[in-house]
């Protein structure tokens, strides 16, 4: 059949690439856009999209022709998160952290070369952070990302960022590997990381690592707020609360 890939592994790789591309495109993507972005023939893209649509993994807007992730993806997400026991240990601790800090709290894990939020507790009030469970974040520009990689061996850290690069998110983003390495040394020494408007202007975040029984970093706890909420006067107290929350979860992990 025209457009059908001869190699099953190639077809699977392309289908997964489509899902990843759609997950990162807020307004969705057309068949042509996916074809260009992934460098695959339009006929192959069309065939794979129809297969994914039949299974509920993508949905097509009949008016715009744009594809977006389907509801079936959410069911997979729930199954994955259910298997992450660390969430059960973290949920009450995150709620307490929100109560004490008044800030939105997150739990993130390292997935290949990005940080992924696996739990979130919103702060009360009208100020809401534009984050969600499942969101993937750059490691070098976020407090949870820095916390996740600060304790990795230096060659592993350098390999991570050499391959992916250090994308400039704001004028404050660290885009030099030597500067980032120096920043990670500081994170290890003080026990927490700060995202000082490095990922989003006007937002400041504080993160700390969650250690497992083997003293390896299993996850990271972080809080997010505006620069007025986390300022020079409140930073030390916020960092103390975040570190305490990370230690509590670490103790529950053994």
N, C-alpha and C positions, 0 to 999 in steps of 0.2 A: 504494500500500500504506500503511495507517495507520502513523503513527510514522516514516515515511521522510521525510527532509528534502528539500524541493524543490530547494534550492541545494546543489550538490556542495561548494562552498567552505565552506558552513556546516557540512555533515556532517564534512568533514575537520577543521575547526577544533574541533568538539565532540569528535571522536574523539581528537585530540591533547590536548585539555583533560582528557579522561578518563585518558589514560595518565599525564599529569603529576600529576593528583590521586592516582592509585593509587600512583605512585612515592613520594609523600610520606606515604602512610598505611601505617604499619607493620603494622596489623592487617587491612588490606584495607577495602573499602567495598562496601556493597550497592547494588543498582540504585537504590533509593529515596534513599540517601545521596548518590550521585553526581548524581541528578536535582536534589536540593535544592541541593547545593553548586555545581553549574554552572548552575542555573536553566534547565533544559531539561525538556521533557515526559518523563514516565516511559516512554512508548511509544517516543520517540526514543532515549532512553538504552538501553532494552532492545534495540532493533534494532541500534544501534551496538556494544553489548557482545557480542551474538551474532556479529556480523561479525568483531570483534577476536578473539573466542574461537576461531572457525573457523580464523583465520590464525595462531593461537598467540601473539598479543600479550598476551592476558590469560588467566587461568585462574580457574575458579569452584569454590569449595569447596562440594560438594554438601550438606554438613550445615549450614553457616552461611549459605550463599548469598552469601558475600562474594567479591569479585573482587580478584585481585592481578595484578601484571605477570607475563606468561608468559616462557618461556625464549627465545622468538623475539626479545625485546627485548635479551637478552644478545648474540645474534649480531650485531645492529646495533651494539651498544656496541663489540664487538671490531673491527668494520670501521672505525668512526670512529677508535678509538684507534690502529689500525694506520696510519692516514693521518697521524697526528701524529708527524712525525719527531723532534720535540723529546724524546719519550719515550726514543728510542734513545740520544740523547746524555745524557740525564739518569740513566738506570738505574744505570750503574756509579758515577756521582758520588753518587747517593743511597745506594747500598750503602756506599760509603766513609764518607759522613756518619754513617750509623747506627753503623758500626764505631767511629768516633772519638768520637761523642757518647753512644752508648748509648740514643738516643732514636728514636722512630718518625719517619720522614721522608716528606714528601709533595711532589708537584709539582702545581700548580694553574694553571688558565688562567681568564681572564675570559670569561664567556658571558652576554651581555646585562647583567643587573644582579646576577649572582651569581658566586661562585668555584666552580669544579668541579675536584675531584681527578681527575687523569688518570694518576697513578702513586703507588704507596705501597710503602714498604719497612718492615716491622715491626721493632721493636727486639727484641733477645733478652730472655728472662725472662718472668715471669708477668704483668707489667703490660702490657695491650694497650689501644690507643686504639680507641674505637668509631667508626672511620672506614673508608671503602671507596672504591675507584675508582668514579667516577661520582657520588659524593655532592656535593650542591650546598650551598654555605655562604653565609651572609650576609657582605657585604663589610666592614661597619663593625665587626663583632665578632670578626673573625679576623685573625691575623697575615698570612696569605697574601692575604686580601681587601684589607687596608690596603696591602700591598705592590703589589698589582695596580693600585690606583687612585691611589696617592700622586703619581704623575707625570703624571696626566691634567690637562688644562686646568681651571682652577677652575670655569668655567661648566658643563663636562661633569660634574664631580663633583657640583655642586649639583643639576643636573638629575636625575642618577641617584638621589640620595637624597630629593629632593623628591617624586619620583613613587612610590618604593617605601617611603619612611619608614625610620626607624631603630628596628627592633623591639627591645624590651628582653628580652634573653635571660637575664641575671642582674642582681643589684643593681649590678654593676660595668660593665655595658654603657654605652657612650657613646650617648645618645639625643638629643643636641642637635647640630644641624648645625654651629654655630660651634665647639663643642668638638671635633668630629670633624675639621673643617678645620684646627684648630690641631694636632691629633694628626698629621695627614698632613704638615704642615710639619715636624714633628719627625722623622717617618719619612724624609722626603727628606734632611734634614740629617745624620742619623746613619747612613743606609743600611740600616736594618732596622726591622721592626715587631714589636711585642709584643702578644699577646693575654693580658692579665693577668686570667684568670678571667672574661673578658667574654663568652665563648660558653658555657662550662661551668664551674661552680664546682669548684675543686680541680684544674683543668687550666691549664697555662700553655704558650704557644706562641711561637715566634720565626720570623719570615719575612723573606725578602729578594727583591728583584726580579731576574728574568733578562732581560737586555737583548738585543735582536736587533741585526743589523748597522746598522739605521737609528737605533739608540739609543732605540728604543721598547720598552716593557715587553712581553715575549712571554709570560712566565709568572712564577710565584713558587715559590720553594723554602721549605719550612717544616719545623720539627721540633716535635713535641708531646710533652709529658710532664706529670707531676704537679707541683704547686707545690713539693714537696720535691726533685724532680729538677732543676727549673729554679728556682733560688732566687737570693737576693741575691749569693751568693758565686760562683755558676756562670753567671749570666746573660751577663756580658761574654764569657766564653769560648765559650759556646754561640752567641752572636750572631756572633762572629768565624768560627766554623766554618760557620755558615749562609751568611754573606756570601761566604766562600771558595768554597763549593759553587756558589753562584749565579754567581760570576765564572767558574768553570770551565765551566759549561754555556754561559754567554754567549760565551766564547771559541770553543767548539765550533760555535756558531751563526754564527760569523764576525764 
